[in-house]
Amino acid sequence: MKLEVKDASIGYKKQVLSSNINMASEPGMVTAILGQNGCGKTTFVKSLMKLIPWCGGFLFLIEQMGSFLHTCRFGAHSQGSFCWNRCV
């Protein structure tokens, strides 16, 4: 399953922290999100995991045709403690 983010905006309530975010991750690909402190890395991952809503943009999960196995694995490591157990 391919994950694609197009023209996304992230933030809290009406305050946008980062906008115009674009990325794509192919099946089997490991992706790291890097950046300065306070630039929105954690907020972006929380948005991917549907823990907070997107401020704008599009998130696509693209499944390849002919695939009979429906699996989804997403891992995230946080500095704080929280437990997350669901598929995006």
N, C-alpha and C positions, 0 to 999 in steps of 0.2 A: 504494500500500500504506500503510495507516494503522499507526502505531506507538503502542501504548498501554501504560503502566506503571501497575499498581494495587497499592497497599499494599506497595510494595517496601521492603526493608531492604538496606543495603549496608555493607560493612566487610571486614575481613580475619580469617579463621579464626573465632574466637568473639567478637571485638570488633566490635560494631555501631557504625558511625559515624553513620549517619542512618537513620531509619525513617519509615514512613507516607508514602512518596514516591508521588505520583500525577502523571501527565502524559499528554498525548495530542498527537500530531503528525499532521496530515492530509497527504496527498500534495501535493507542491509547496511545503509550508510550511517556512520556515527557522526553526529553534529555537535559541535561545542559552541556555546554562546559566550563571547568574550567582550569586555568593555570596561570603562572606568567605573569607579564607585558612583552609584546614584544615577546611572544612565538608563536604567529600566530593564536590566537583564532578568531579575526576579519577577518583575511585573509581566514581562513577556512570557516567561515560562508559566506563570500562574494563569495567564490568558489562554495559552495553549492547552492547559489542563482543565479549562473551564471553571477555575476557582474564582475568577473575576471576569466580568464581561469585557469584550473588545469595545473601544471607543469608536472604531470604524474599520473599514477594510473587509477583506475576505479570507476565510480559511477553507482550504479544499483538502479533502481526503480522497485520493483518486485510487480506485481499486482496478487492478489489471484484469482484463477480460479473460475468461477461461479458468480463473482461479477458484478452486472449490474449498480451499482452506481459508477461513476468515479469522486471522489473528491480528492482534494489535498490541505492540509493546512500546511503552514510553517510559523512560526512566528519568528521574530528576533527583538531584541531591541538594538539600537546603542546609543552611547554617543552623537554622532553628529546628525544633522538632515538630513534625507533622506527619500524619499518615494519609496516604492517598491510594485508593484501590479502585480505579475505574478506567475504562477505555475512552479515549477521545473520540 
